[in-house]
Amino acid sequence: MDTDELAGELQECVRLMEAGRLSVERLRACADAARAQAGNRQRQRQDILYLWTLFSSVTSKVNGMALIEDGVVKPCPEAPDDWPYRSVLEAMNDGWRIISFPNMALLMDDSKTYGLGNEFILEKLRNASPAE
């Protein structure tokens, strides 16, 4: 039973309870289905992608990157032409989700530099293998 089916079954149990017709057997079956669904849920892993851009737009050209995959910092190609993404938008189109946008307050003072520019932090969640 998938999540939508379980939600439908729970709504049906509520309807039956309100009508005074919910049986103990039906409620136990619903509880068993919920337990089975929770047991089938796989653990997820979070990969993190840091992208630095010259401007704060998601379409701005990437000028630096770092990748953390399986809890390990992965070496990135030195040549920008070999990077997997040319912009934040390309990474988003490949399934990465932005979890942190550039802090614009850091860009207010032109007399100070703050690293490589506008930092976007993205995540990708994936199901862990049973061994993980």
N, C-alpha and C positions, 0 to 999 in steps of 0.2 A: 504494500500500500504506500503510495507516495504522499507527499505533504498535503497536496490539494485534496486527495481522497480522505486523508485523516481529518483534515479540517471539516470537510463535508460530513463525515461520520460524527464528529463532535457536535456540529450544529444540529444534526438529526437527534442526537442524544438530548440536547437541550430542549428541542421541540417536544420530544416524547416526555421528558420530565415535566415540562410546563403543562402538558396535557394529562399528566398523572399516569402515563402508560409506559414509562421507562422500566424495563426489567433489569434485575441484577445481572442476568446473563448478557444482556446487550451492553451494559456498562462495563462488565469485565472484558468482553470482547474488544471494546474500544480501548480500554487500558492496555490490554495485551498488544494491540496494534501500535499504540504509542510507544510502548517499551521496545517492540521490535524495530520500529523506525529509529529510535535513539541508538539502538545497538548497531544498526547498519551505517550510521553516520561516520564517515571517515574523518580522521584527523587532518587538519589542513596545515600546510607550510606557507610561510610568508617570505617571498623574495622582495628585496628592496632595490630600487634603481634611483640613483642620484643623477640628475641632469642639470648642468649649468648652462645658461644661455646668456647672450649679450643683453637681450631685452626681456621684459616680463611677459610677453605674449607666448602662448603655447605653440605658435607657428615660427617663433624665432629660432635661428640656427643654434644647434648645440655646440658649445665650445669646451666641454669637459663632461666626463661621466665616471661613475663608479657603480659596481654591481655587487650585491650581496645575495648569494644563492645557496640554499641549504646551510645557512649560518656561516658561510665562508666568503671572504672578500675575493672575488674573481678578478684575475688580471684582465684588463681591457686593452684592446689594440692601441698602439701609440698613434697611429695615423688616423686622423678624423674620417678619412674615406673608408676605413675599415670598421667604424663604429656601426652598431646595428640600427641606430636611429639618427636621423638628421634634425629632428625636432621633437618636442614633447608630444605634439599631436600624432606623429608617427608611432610613438610608443603607446599612446592611448589607443590607437587603432589596432595595436597588436595585443590588447588586453590588459595593459597596465592602467592602474587607477591612481590619480593624483591624491596624495594624502597630505601634502604640504605645498603651499604656493610660496613664491618668493616673499620675504619680509620686506615690504616696501619702505619701512622706516629706516632700514640700513642703507638705502640708496639716497637718502635725503642730503647727506653731507658729502659733497664732491671732493673734499680735501682728504678723505680717508678712503682706503680701498678695503673691500671685504671679499677676499677670495676671488673666485672666477666669475662673479656676477650674480645673476638671478638663479637661485637654487630651487629646483623642483624636486620633490621626493615622491616617488611613485611606488606602488606595491602591486604584486601579482600573487593571488592566493591560488594554491593548487593542492590537490589531494595528495597526502603523503602515502608512500608505499607502506604495506603492512609491516615491513621491517623497521620503518622509521619511528 
